[in-house]
Amino acid sequence: MASEQLKTVLELVGSAGLGTLTLEERRALMGSAGAPPPEGTQVDPVDANGVPAEWVVAAGVTGEQVVLHFHGGAYHLGSPARLRGLLALLSAAAQARVLSAGYRLAPEHPFPAAVEDALTAYRWLIAGGTHARQVVISGDSSGGGLALAALAALRDAGDPLPRAAVVISPWTDLDLGGESLRSRAAVDVMLTPDGAREAADWYLAGQDARHPYASPLYADLRGLPPVLIQAGDAEILRDDSLRFAAAAQAAGVDVTLEIWAEMPHVWHAFAGLLPEADEAVERIGRWLREDRPPGDGP
């Protein structure tokens, strides 16, 4: 059974009314700073070879492990600043430095601009002396889909692959074929099928929704590193996680799939308010601290 705090969180989200705002108004709201990081967190902006990014490092974290994170926002909203509080908690849980990377947004910069920026940020890390096996690539929502797409693109280009990936409520199918788009529409307080279609149209700009770098569900997933997927059962993108996990497992990828009962889209954003969010972040940290072999990629 979900915690008592879940009702408060759902009411808070439901009152936001993002669907009634213009694109500019949505960006102003979603681009602002979110929950502040805990005291002692280091936040240092950097230019990752033209990609705006920032280091988020929890107090006491000094190791060489790096999490490269891509924010959500349906490819047209969001910014690294929005996630500082959450990523600081992830840094502490994983005992890793987090590089939160921005990317160009649709509709001004449609696919494949975001993928190009994701690859640039990753390659900037590697060129700066970080070994690929010290890197975990992660993302939430569209950023989760972007992280998985970047893995496939890196593998295809012959780049060394990170040791693992962690994705939260990932958007893996811009063709919108998951049954949960219909079966969970009545309970999802954050996303709507119409909103997903609008965002997909803006990002794709007429390109193939099943391109493997736009919708990693349709990519060749062989040789990818281990992947942890966390998704909520009360979100329209639930089946994007279920179907991606099945496809990845069929391709021989080590996949850990967690579907959290009653949880909304990217509930992790409510860490500090919602016990399930705190627990999910801690579970990600434990998973990342495990010593697991990398995938079979180059």
Order of alpha helices (4+ residues) and beta strands (2+ residues): alpha-alpha-beta-beta-beta-alpha-beta-alpha-beta-alpha-beta-alpha-alpha-beta-alpha-beta-alpha
